[in-house]
Amino acid sequence: MAARKTSAKDRPAYRCSECGWQTAKWLGRCPECHAWGTVDEVGGAPAVRTTAAGRVSASALPIGQVDSTQVAARGTGVPELDRVLGGGLVPGAVVLVAGEPGVGKSTLLLDVAAKASDESHRTLYVTGEESSGQVRLRADRIGAIGDHLYLAAETDLSAVLAHLDEVKPSLLIMDSVQTVASPEIDGAAGGVAQVREVAAALIRASKDRGMSTLLVGHVTKDGSIAGPRLLEHLVDVVLHFEGDRHARLRLVRGVKNRYGTTDEVGCFELHDEGITGLADPSGLFLTRRAEPVPGTCLTVTLEGRRPLVAEVQALTVDSQIPSPRRTTSGLETSRVSMMLAVLEQRGRISALGKRDIYSATVGGVKLSEPAADLAVALALASAAGDTPLPKNLVAVGEVGLAGEVRRVTGVQRRLAEAARLGFTHALVPVDPGRIPDGMRVREVADIGEALAVLPARSRASGTLRPGPATPAQ
């Protein structure tokens, strides 16, 4: 008798315990999440199904007849966060807030939870990383106590959904999505499959209830959001919380926003009493002095659409080792190295190659855009000649390898911010546009013209000769 053929229903199936990927044969490594030893047999292979047409939840309407009044954004009580969100939280929106440990995510969201709650809008704060008592201690420290703010410590998804039925909040804060697990899904909390299921369940609950949701997400050691990439596609808004733990400044940057632009940045200051928004953060990045100091230059950087005045500092000393040191803080090492090469080749400053060079920014701000090139070059040249730049001078422009000074975006906004803070002179690329009243601007086409604001240089020695500073015109 011929052997009976094995049907698709009888064949074994294998599934990855980390991401839920399924296959008909065993593999040592999951091709979806690249985890080793996670593919196990789970039973018969899934049968192929087709979906028939079903009942619609609501009839399709012309887009002009759709009511948009029910999804108007509501402010969180934190203006800097509302700026990044595009005006506030939209009912039913799901926001993912990611950042490194200790940057201040929980402190900010606990403050938002208290300020956004009132008689008609309850807030539910669910913590999976701390106990309720620990969160209460932080709330007492930062003053985030409210009668309509509810707190629960849960790590089970079904318990979280039960709290939603009981409290009926308008805002849910989950800290964090990687600590909650569903008993229906195999794998530990934080796994790819668990994060996907928890996020999908909370998104469904948010859309059905018209409830805004803030999810705290962990990051990996390279700075990307932990968990499946699908998580970023499912949520409506993705925010990155950035900042150096040794500095007071914190930045909330929008990466994805279905309800607004992604070129806004919120600035916050973290201190012992909590975290507060900074409407004018430029003061953190400047050092006020009575007289200018060699090796310092001011520039205006754009964080999103917000102009910030920042200070670049440089110091050069005679090297005691054959290979001179090159140390940077807050600046890209590759950009600083390029400015050193341009100054040596195009600016004829040969003394830099044999000296230890240290360059940094003030206040922990990170300057990565090319518009800071001109300020970095002038700070290095000023340090090499031990001669200060003119007082109240800002420099904006990208410097190319040929020594040319290129145009950058938002020059008018940068100059307006510098003029608002009292700076009267500026070095900018050619054709900067409208100049603010009271601002004297010198247009420079190359690095040689920019270095003319320093004292006259000796071409023979390649160094700067001390002398009176020439004010910018």
HELIX and SHEET records of a PDB file:
HELIX    1   1 ILE A   63  GLN A   65  5                                   3    
HELIX    2   2 THR A   69  VAL A   71  5                                   3    
HELIX    3   3 PRO A   79  LEU A   85  1                                   7    
HELIX    4   4 LYS A  105  ALA A  116  1                                  12    
HELIX    5   5 SER A  132  ILE A  142  1                                  11    
HELIX    6   6 LEU A  157  VAL A  167  1                                  11    
HELIX    7   7 VAL A  177  THR A  179  5                                   3    
HELIX    8   8 VAL A  192  ARG A  209  1                                  18    
HELIX    9   9 LEU A  230  LEU A  234  1                                   5    
HELIX   10  10 PRO A  281  PHE A  285  5                                   5    
HELIX   11  11 THR A  333  GLN A  345  1                                  13    
HELIX   12  12 SER A  350  LYS A  354  5                                   5    
HELIX   13  13 PRO A  370  ALA A  372  5                                   3    
HELIX   14  14 ASP A  373  GLY A  385  1                                  13    
HELIX   15  15 VAL A  411  ARG A  420  1                                  10    
HELIX   16  16 ILE A  447  ALA A  450  1                                   4    
HELIX   17  17 LEU A  451  VAL A  453  5                                   3    
SHEET    1   A 3 GLN A  22  THR A  23  0                                        
SHEET    2   A 3 PRO A  12  CYS A  16 -1                                        
SHEET    3   A 3 VAL A  39  GLY A  44 -1                                        
SHEET    1   B 9 LEU A 149  ALA A 153  0                                        
SHEET    2   B 9 THR A 123  THR A 127  1                                        
SHEET    3   B 9 LEU A 171  ASP A 175  1                                        
SHEET    4   B 9 SER A 212  GLY A 217  1                                        
SHEET    5   B 9 VAL A  94  GLY A  99  1                                        
SHEET    6   B 9 VAL A 237  GLU A 242  1                                        
SHEET    7   B 9 LEU A 249  ASN A 257 -1                                        
SHEET    8   B 9 VAL A 265  HIS A 271 -1                                        
SHEET    9   B 9 GLY A 274  GLY A 277 -1                                        
SHEET    1   C 4 THR A 296  GLU A 303  0                                        
SHEET    2   C 4 ARG A 306  ASP A 318 -1                                        
SHEET    3   C 4 ARG A 355  THR A 361 -1                                        
SHEET    4   C 4 ARG A 326  SER A 329  1                                        
SHEET    1   D 3 LEU A 393  ALA A 395  0                                        
SHEET    2   D 3 HIS A 425  VAL A 428  1                                        
SHEET    3   D 3 ARG A 440  GLU A 443  1                                        
SHEET    1   E 2 GLU A 398  VAL A 399  0                                        
SHEET    2   E 2 VAL A 405  ARG A 406 -1                                        
SHEET    1   F 2 ARG A 457  SER A 458  0                                        
SHEET    2   F 2 THR A 463  LEU A 464 -1                                        
END                                                                             
